[in-house]
């Protein structure tokens, strides 16, 4: 019985090391940790790594990668079942709005994830999405610790249903990359995202620079403290250019037509 398990866990908590962290994670995820080491790792930002048992420096980036994949799958499955009549484009765009770093960062802040994250002091002064990164890493830790069903329950009930009004979310159009890709698909324009450079700001935070080409024509570039953020910022600039620069838009369409003519069989 769930209530009996909670009582037993609460009694054990009185005698356990890191009881504050155990209680915090239970409050966030709805599950008592079995392998607390995974969650401790999930809360270590790259700006303040620690040495592992093998002497190597470690942080939460690997767990963040895993959690990102689990989030994508669970949210995709949830939306697929919730909206059986909607198109692939709708499902892709709605999923992007839920899993985007801005959304996860907002939820992480609400849950006070930042109070338990180990990070360099300078990182907190930048829009580096520390809470969003940690949220993804916690999902990865929960998946490894408790399995897919536990992670699915947390994502559906602890993230989607607890922090999103889906009707309002669907009515908004915030994902610039999804909008741009939909535009290129509609007009059959080839698009390419390329990581142009990896830089460091004045306080040694890593910054990514991504460039976009449309039909082989340079469109814009954007920077961000994650590759996703740099994609979003670059996509926003391209959308604005397509809307306001008719000469650029015409050059893109001409290049598309030229490529299509070149590829046509004789």
N, C-alpha and C positions, 0 to 999 in steps of 0.2 A: 504494500500500500504506500502511496506517495507520501501521505502525512506522516506515517511511521518512519519511513526512510529519512524524511527531513528532520524528525526529532532525533533519531540516532546520529545523523550527520552533525546536528547542532551540538549534541553532547560530546562527540569526538572532537569537535572544533575547539572545545575548551582546553584540550590537551595537545593540540597540534601546533607545530611551528608554522609561521606565516599565516596564522588564522585570519588576520585582517584581509590578506589577499585572497584566501579561499572564499571568505564571505563576499567580498567584492565581486569575484568572478561568478559566483553562484547568482548574485543579484543581477548581473549583466546577462549571462547566458541561460540561466535557469538550470544549470547542471553543476554538481560538485566536481571539481577537478580530481582526476585520479593521478595524472602525471603533472604535478605543479611545475616541473622544470620546463615543460613545453610553453606554458603560459608566461613564465618568467622571461623566456627567450622572446616570446611574442611582444613583450613590452620593452625590448631593448632597441632603441632607434639607432640607425647607422652612425649618427653623430656622436654616440658615446658607447662604442662596442666594449665587450668584455672578453677576457681570455677564457676559452673553453678548457676542458680537461686535457686536450691534446696540445694546449699552448697556442692554438690559433685564435685570432680575433673573430668574434661572432656577433651577429645582430639579427634582427627579425626579418630581413629581406627574403630569405628562403620561405619562411612561413607565410609572408605576405604574398609571395608568388602562388603558393598552394591555395591559400584562402581566396585569392582572386578567382582562381579556376573553379573552386567549389561554389562561390557566390554566383558566378555566371551560370553554372549548371542549375543550381536550385532556383534562381530567379527565372531562368528560361522555362523550367518545368512548371513553376507556379503560374506564370503568365500564359503558357500554352494551354493549361487546363482551365484557367479562369476565363480566358477569352477565346473560345473554340472557333468563333466566326471571323476573327481578325487575321489580317495578312501578316506575312513574314516581316514586312517593313515596320508595321505597327509594333509587333513583338520586339523587334530589335531596338527600336527607338525607345520604347518604354523600359526595357531592361537597362539600356544605357543610362537612363535618368536615375534609376535606382542604384546602380552599382558605381556611378561616377564618384570620383574622389571627393568632390564638394559635398555630396549627400552623405557619404560615410564620415567625412570629417565633422559635419554638423551633428550627426547622431553620436559620434564618439565624444564630442564636447558635451552634449546633453547627458551622457552616461558618465561623465567625468573620467574618461579613460586617461586624459592627460595627467591626472594626479598620480597615476601609477607608472607612467612611461618614464624610462630612463633615457634622457636626451641631453645633448649639450645645450647650455643656456642660450647660446646665440641662435640655435635652430628655432626656438620658440618665438623669436621675433620676426620670423619670415613665414610666408604662406607656404610652408613645406608639407602641409597635410599630415602632421605627426599622428593626430587622432585617427584619420582615415587609414593610414598605413597600419596602425596598431589594430584597428578593427578587422582589417583583412587578415592580419597575422593571427589574431585571436580565433577567427573562423578556421584558419589552418590548424591551429593547435587543438581546437575542439574536435575537428575531423580526425586528427591522429589519435586523440585521447579517447573519444567516445564513439567515433564512427560517423558514417554518413547521415543516419537518421537523426542523431543528436544535432549535427550541424544544420540539417534541413529544418528541424523544429525551431532552432534559434533564429535562423534567417527569416523564416516565414512569419513566426509570431513575435520574435524579439526585435526584428528589423523592419520588415515590410508592413505588417499589420499594426505595429506599435508606433511607427514613425512616418508613415506615408498615407496621404489621402489619395487613393489611386485616381479618383475622378478628377481632382484638381491637377494631379501630376500629368495625366493624359492631356489635359487642356493646355499645358505649358509646352513651350518649345525651347529647351535650354541646351540640348546637345548639338553643338555646332558640327561636330564630325559626322553625326548621323544625317543631319540636314544636308551637308555637302555631298555625302555619298549618295543620298537619295536623288539629289539634283543631277549628279553625274550619271546615275543609272537611267534617269528619265530621259536625258539628252544624249546618252551613249557616248559620254566623254571619258576617255581614259584618265585615271587619277593615280598619282604615286606619292606616297609619304616616305621621306628619306631623313634619317637621322644625320644632320649635317655636322654637329659638333657636340662634345661634352665639355662643359666649362665649369668653373668654380667662381662663386661670387666672393665678395670681399671678406666674408666670414667663413669661407671654405665649404659652403653648402654646394652640392653638385647641382648643376643646371643643364638641362637638355635643350638643344636647338633642333627643331624639325622643319624641313622645307617641303612645300607641296608644288607639284607640277600638274597642269591640266593639259592633256593632249600634247605633252612634251614642252609646254610653255611654263616658265617659272611664274608662280602665282603669288606666293607669300611665304614667310617663315614665322615661327613663333617659338617662344622659350617657356620653360616651366620647370618646377622642381620635381616633376615626374615626366616620363615620356607621354603619359596620357594627357597631362596638363599642356604639354607643348603641342600635342596634336590638336587639342581643343582650341588653343590660342591661335595657331596657324589657320585652322579651319574657319574660325570667326573672321579673320582678316580676309580670307578668300571670299567668303560669303558677302562681306561688305563691298569688296572690290567688284564682284559680279553684279551687285545691285546698283552701284554708283558709277562704275567705269564702263560705259558702253563700248568704247574702243577695245578694251581688254576682252570683254565678253565676245565681241565679234571676232577677234583674233583667235580665241579659243575655239569657237565654232568653225572657223575656216580651217584651222589645223585639224580638227576632228574630221571634217569633210575630206581634206587632202589625204589623211591617213586612210580613210575608208576607200577612197579612189585608188590609192596605191596598193591596198590589200586586195582589191577586187580582181578576180581571175580574168584573163584575156579571152 
